[in-house]
């Protein structure tokens, strides 16, 4: 698992430990992601299924794609499809994927890379494995996160960001037991490279067996932890969670995750994605690829898509 790493985390900048007086966020809920299939048939875990949207806002959904070892000819993607009203964040841990959209955005993302697509007023896009991966087969593992846009930004022009793994801000804990990859937002005085319309923080943390990490966390943000691999605990109370489970934290100024001293043979570390964002607190109407504020806006999005006003598929 992930391509972006370092031999000695102690060479990295340290995340300042949260003050002892900082209020620890309690664990409110632990949810287990159901499994399913997306696009042309690649396996996913629905990380936020069954969680009250009040705890997720501004996030809409997140899928863990894979982890799957494809045989030659098996790699699958998604067909051309529309989006309007939100942002998609695709973080690739293993493998390679090609993105194209009707607004001119596109590129190849590889191990450790992130693509950030702001659909805004609307576009068509496609995600697919490159021909070389289809021929050879291989490992594929990633995440796709949907981030809502406030009403004032829903009809903004689309935008595409490539965030190469080499641009991610790498940090460590005071004892070097955790590798923190800050993709977007801020942790203490450190900032990630992702440019967001809705204020969020997105990190991928690798915790060595037995390691603990306590991070300062904006009080006005929500806080979620999703386990990509391994097992450990969350919060001062030590609530257990493992691969495929999401932790919902309550209010506070800091949060804690710990790795169990014994991990799975397939993953030497406890791999966790930590997410937080500023709640939008607006009505949300979500249907398929459109996320708007009213039913009338959803109907308009479908009408615009059918009329070709969200773009046309580029020529090969």
ZAKOL-804276 format. One record per residue (C-alpha): x, y, z; residue number from 1. Coordinates in nm, 3 decimals. Each point is the difference from the previous one (the first is absolute). Layout:
N
NODE,X,Y,Z,NUM
...
END
This chain:
316
NODE,0.000,0.000,0.000,1
NODE,0.080,0.345,-0.079,2
NODE,0.275,0.118,-0.226,3
NODE,0.063,0.326,0.188,4
NODE,0.212,-0.088,0.300,5
NODE,0.341,0.064,0.158,6
NODE,0.263,-0.232,0.149,7
NODE,0.040,0.207,0.315,8
NODE,-0.304,0.204,0.111,9
NODE,0.215,0.175,0.261,10
NODE,0.147,0.210,-0.282,11
NODE,-0.342,0.158,-0.061,12
NODE,-0.158,0.306,0.164,13
NODE,-0.180,-0.092,0.322,14
NODE,-0.366,0.069,0.066,15
NODE,-0.015,0.192,0.325,16
NODE,-0.182,-0.207,0.260,17
NODE,-0.337,0.137,0.103,18
NODE,0.015,0.175,0.341,19
NODE,-0.092,-0.214,0.297,20
NODE,-0.289,0.238,0.063,21
NODE,-0.141,-0.051,-0.351,22
NODE,-0.338,-0.168,0.013,23
NODE,0.023,-0.351,-0.144,24
NODE,-0.271,-0.083,-0.250,25
NODE,-0.203,-0.298,0.122,26
NODE,-0.102,-0.283,-0.230,27
NODE,-0.372,0.021,-0.077,28
NODE,-0.037,-0.291,-0.241,29
NODE,0.188,-0.270,-0.192,30
NODE,-0.158,-0.111,-0.330,31
NODE,0.097,-0.298,-0.217,32
NODE,0.008,0.069,-0.375,33
NODE,-0.210,-0.235,-0.215,34
NODE,0.158,-0.136,-0.318,35
NODE,-0.132,0.048,-0.352,36
NODE,0.101,0.068,-0.360,37
NODE,0.035,0.324,-0.197,38
NODE,0.035,0.099,-0.365,39
NODE,0.079,-0.299,-0.220,40
NODE,0.035,-0.228,0.301,41
NODE,0.290,0.096,0.224,42
NODE,-0.050,-0.083,0.369,43
NODE,-0.056,0.281,0.253,44
NODE,-0.069,0.047,0.370,45
NODE,-0.255,0.275,0.075,46
NODE,0.182,0.168,0.288,47
NODE,-0.281,0.235,0.107,48
NODE,-0.301,-0.229,-0.047,49
NODE,-0.245,0.024,0.288,50
NODE,0.160,0.308,0.160,51
NODE,-0.227,0.300,0.066,52
NODE,0.082,0.279,-0.247,53
NODE,0.014,0.249,0.286,54
NODE,0.327,-0.168,0.105,55
NODE,0.136,-0.015,-0.358,56
NODE,-0.074,0.353,-0.126,57
NODE,0.176,0.129,-0.218,58
NODE,0.087,-0.351,-0.122,59
NODE,-0.255,-0.194,-0.203,60
NODE,0.149,-0.345,-0.052,61
NODE,0.331,-0.186,-0.012,62
NODE,0.084,-0.329,-0.171,63
NODE,0.304,-0.215,0.063,64
NODE,0.070,-0.141,-0.347,65
NODE,0.163,-0.341,0.024,66
NODE,0.241,-0.119,0.131,67
NODE,-0.009,-0.245,-0.291,68
NODE,0.262,-0.194,-0.196,69
NODE,-0.118,-0.010,-0.362,70
NODE,0.088,-0.276,-0.241,71
NODE,0.085,0.102,-0.359,72
NODE,-0.309,0.136,-0.174,73
NODE,-0.191,0.059,0.326,74
NODE,0.070,0.367,0.094,75
NODE,-0.317,0.209,-0.020,76
NODE,-0.095,0.366,0.020,77
NODE,-0.309,0.216,-0.040,78
NODE,-0.176,0.106,-0.322,79
NODE,-0.053,0.366,-0.090,80
NODE,-0.238,0.159,0.251,81
NODE,-0.104,0.348,0.121,82
NODE,0.053,0.191,0.326,83
NODE,-0.127,0.332,0.133,84
NODE,0.012,0.182,0.333,85
NODE,0.293,-0.157,0.187,86
NODE,0.365,-0.107,-0.011,87
NODE,0.146,-0.350,-0.044,88
NODE,0.333,-0.087,0.158,89
NODE,0.169,-0.318,-0.123,90
NODE,0.302,-0.119,0.202,91
NODE,0.189,-0.294,-0.147,92
NODE,0.203,-0.221,0.232,93
NODE,0.097,-0.276,-0.243,94
NODE,-0.035,-0.023,-0.377,95
NODE,-0.072,0.253,-0.272,96
NODE,-0.309,0.172,-0.141,97
NODE,-0.072,0.236,-0.290,98
NODE,-0.243,0.293,0.034,99
NODE,-0.158,0.198,-0.286,100
NODE,-0.280,0.257,0.013,101
NODE,-0.199,0.218,-0.237,102
NODE,0.149,0.319,0.145,103
NODE,0.352,-0.089,-0.112,104
NODE,0.127,-0.140,0.329,105
NODE,0.181,-0.327,0.010,106
NODE,0.309,-0.198,0.071,107
NODE,0.142,-0.318,0.141,108
NODE,0.018,-0.058,0.375,109
NODE,0.231,-0.258,0.151,110
NODE,0.094,-0.132,0.344,111
NODE,-0.039,0.279,0.256,112
NODE,-0.153,0.255,-0.241,113
NODE,-0.327,0.190,0.049,114
NODE,-0.231,0.152,-0.260,115
NODE,-0.243,0.270,0.112,116
NODE,-0.285,0.071,-0.238,117
NODE,-0.238,0.286,0.072,118
NODE,-0.310,-0.080,-0.205,119
NODE,-0.167,0.332,0.084,120
NODE,-0.251,0.092,-0.272,121
NODE,0.046,-0.340,-0.160,122
NODE,0.209,-0.218,-0.227,123
NODE,0.037,-0.353,-0.132,124
NODE,0.295,-0.215,0.105,125
NODE,0.142,-0.349,-0.018,126
NODE,0.246,-0.196,0.214,127
NODE,0.162,-0.310,-0.142,128
NODE,0.311,-0.215,0.037,129
NODE,0.262,0.058,-0.270,130
NODE,0.027,-0.261,-0.274,131
NODE,0.330,-0.124,0.144,132
NODE,-0.167,-0.092,0.330,133
NODE,-0.288,-0.171,-0.179,134
NODE,0.251,-0.214,-0.189,135
NODE,0.223,-0.082,0.296,136
NODE,-0.240,0.003,0.293,137
NODE,0.128,0.111,0.340,138
NODE,-0.086,0.152,0.335,139
NODE,-0.258,0.279,0.028,140
NODE,-0.095,0.183,0.319,141
NODE,-0.131,0.351,0.058,142
NODE,-0.258,0.231,0.152,143
NODE,-0.258,0.232,-0.150,144
NODE,-0.147,0.271,0.220,145
NODE,-0.289,0.233,-0.091,146
NODE,0.010,0.348,0.155,147
NODE,-0.308,0.221,-0.014,148
NODE,0.010,0.358,-0.127,149
NODE,-0.205,0.278,0.161,150
NODE,-0.284,0.146,-0.205,151
NODE,0.206,0.305,-0.098,152
NODE,0.264,-0.226,-0.165,153
NODE,-0.212,-0.275,-0.153,154
NODE,-0.007,0.164,-0.344,155
NODE,0.365,0.110,-0.007,156
NODE,0.211,-0.096,-0.303,157
NODE,0.146,-0.352,0.020,158
NODE,0.363,-0.041,0.110,159
NODE,0.251,-0.284,0.006,160
NODE,0.303,-0.041,0.230,161
NODE,0.277,-0.258,-0.021,162
NODE,0.167,-0.048,0.339,163
NODE,0.302,-0.220,-0.056,164
NODE,0.111,-0.215,0.290,165
NODE,0.322,0.199,0.015,166
NODE,-0.197,0.317,0.081,167
NODE,-0.173,-0.145,0.306,168
NODE,0.118,0.147,0.331,169
NODE,0.172,-0.275,0.200,170
NODE,0.004,0.029,0.378,171
NODE,0.063,-0.221,0.300,172
NODE,-0.096,-0.024,0.365,173
NODE,0.233,0.103,0.281,174
NODE,0.138,-0.353,0.033,175
NODE,0.007,-0.083,-0.372,176
NODE,-0.255,-0.278,0.040,177
NODE,-0.246,0.150,-0.251,178
NODE,0.044,0.115,-0.360,179
NODE,-0.257,0.270,-0.079,180
NODE,-0.073,0.084,-0.365,181
NODE,-0.183,0.333,-0.004,182
NODE,-0.182,0.022,-0.334,183
NODE,-0.221,0.303,0.066,184
NODE,-0.077,0.241,0.280,185
NODE,0.201,0.072,0.311,186
NODE,0.130,-0.179,0.307,187
NODE,0.144,0.250,0.243,188
NODE,0.246,0.217,-0.193,189
NODE,0.029,-0.244,-0.293,190
NODE,-0.205,0.023,-0.324,191
NODE,-0.064,-0.249,-0.279,192
NODE,0.012,0.078,-0.373,193
NODE,-0.369,-0.056,-0.086,194
NODE,-0.204,0.310,-0.085,195
NODE,-0.351,-0.034,0.141,196
NODE,-0.314,0.212,-0.034,197
NODE,-0.158,-0.157,0.305,198
NODE,0.251,0.015,0.290,199
NODE,0.111,-0.356,0.079,200
NODE,0.296,-0.198,0.130,201
NODE,0.096,-0.332,-0.163,202
NODE,0.287,-0.216,0.125,203
NODE,0.124,-0.356,-0.041,204
NODE,0.181,-0.129,0.307,205
NODE,0.216,-0.312,0.036,206
NODE,0.039,-0.101,0.365,207
NODE,0.272,-0.245,0.099,208
NODE,-0.115,-0.287,0.225,209
NODE,-0.068,0.138,0.348,210
NODE,0.038,0.366,-0.108,211
NODE,-0.237,0.277,0.109,212
NODE,-0.075,0.328,-0.175,213
NODE,-0.182,0.298,0.151,214
NODE,-0.066,0.288,-0.240,215
NODE,-0.137,0.349,0.060,216
NODE,-0.332,0.030,-0.184,217
NODE,-0.202,0.307,-0.085,218
NODE,-0.292,0.021,0.240,219
NODE,-0.234,0.128,-0.275,220
NODE,0.078,-0.306,-0.219,221
NODE,-0.159,-0.341,0.027,222
NODE,0.237,-0.299,0.033,223
NODE,-0.003,-0.347,-0.156,224
NODE,0.251,-0.285,-0.014,225
NODE,-0.014,-0.286,-0.253,226
NODE,0.223,-0.308,0.028,227
NODE,0.148,-0.106,-0.333,228
NODE,0.194,-0.291,0.149,229
NODE,0.089,-0.144,0.338,230
NODE,-0.157,0.062,0.338,231
NODE,0.024,0.234,0.295,232
NODE,-0.202,0.230,0.222,233
NODE,-0.141,0.353,-0.005,234
NODE,-0.049,0.264,0.267,235
NODE,0.123,0.021,0.357,236
NODE,-0.245,-0.280,0.080,237
NODE,0.178,-0.240,-0.238,238
NODE,-0.299,-0.098,-0.218,239
NODE,0.109,-0.288,-0.230,240
NODE,-0.029,0.033,-0.376,241
NODE,0.150,-0.188,-0.294,242
NODE,0.026,-0.014,-0.378,243
NODE,-0.327,0.106,-0.163,244
NODE,-0.135,0.188,0.301,245
NODE,-0.068,0.373,0.044,246
NODE,0.029,0.184,0.332,247
NODE,-0.220,0.304,0.065,248
NODE,0.153,0.235,0.256,249
NODE,-0.189,0.251,0.213,250
NODE,0.102,0.357,0.079,251
NODE,0.340,0.102,0.133,252
NODE,0.338,0.150,-0.084,253
NODE,0.203,-0.316,-0.064,254
NODE,-0.040,-0.362,-0.103,255
NODE,0.196,-0.317,0.067,256
NODE,0.052,-0.324,-0.194,257
NODE,0.219,-0.293,0.107,258
NODE,0.126,-0.312,-0.174,259
NODE,-0.028,-0.338,0.166,260
NODE,0.335,-0.156,0.085,261
NODE,-0.076,-0.291,-0.232,262
NODE,-0.109,0.070,-0.358,263
NODE,-0.103,-0.216,-0.295,264
NODE,0.271,-0.177,-0.198,265
NODE,-0.127,0.163,-0.321,266
NODE,0.046,0.352,0.139,267
NODE,0.278,0.074,0.249,268
NODE,-0.154,0.334,0.107,269
NODE,-0.339,0.135,0.100,270
NODE,-0.107,0.210,-0.302,271
NODE,-0.258,0.270,0.079,272
NODE,-0.154,0.290,-0.193,273
NODE,-0.091,0.296,0.222,274
NODE,-0.256,0.246,-0.135,275
NODE,-0.155,0.320,0.127,276
NODE,-0.190,0.286,-0.152,277
NODE,-0.202,0.311,0.070,278
NODE,-0.369,-0.099,-0.012,279
NODE,-0.195,0.182,-0.271,280
NODE,-0.334,-0.037,0.179,281
NODE,-0.214,0.052,-0.309,282
NODE,-0.276,-0.222,-0.140,283
NODE,0.151,-0.276,-0.215,284
NODE,-0.175,-0.190,-0.274,285
NODE,0.210,-0.285,-0.138,286
NODE,-0.099,-0.224,-0.287,287
NODE,0.257,-0.202,-0.191,288
NODE,0.271,0.228,-0.140,289
NODE,-0.165,0.329,0.102,290
NODE,0.012,0.169,0.342,291
NODE,-0.212,0.316,0.024,292
NODE,-0.205,0.194,0.256,293
NODE,-0.353,-0.053,-0.134,294
NODE,-0.200,-0.253,-0.199,295
NODE,-0.052,0.263,-0.268,296
NODE,0.379,0.038,-0.037,297
NODE,0.034,-0.379,-0.032,298
NODE,-0.264,-0.003,-0.272,299
NODE,0.184,0.281,-0.179,300
NODE,0.328,-0.193,0.020,301
NODE,-0.162,-0.304,-0.167,302
NODE,-0.157,0.223,-0.265,303
NODE,0.334,0.169,-0.070,304
NODE,0.177,-0.336,-0.024,305
NODE,-0.257,-0.140,-0.242,306
NODE,0.023,0.315,-0.210,307
NODE,0.378,-0.027,-0.023,308
NODE,0.065,0.313,0.205,309
NODE,0.244,-0.177,0.237,310
NODE,0.245,-0.059,-0.284,311
NODE,0.064,-0.256,-0.270,312
NODE,0.231,-0.300,-0.004,313
NODE,0.333,0.109,-0.151,314
NODE,0.111,-0.167,-0.319,315
NODE,0.256,-0.278,0.037,316
END
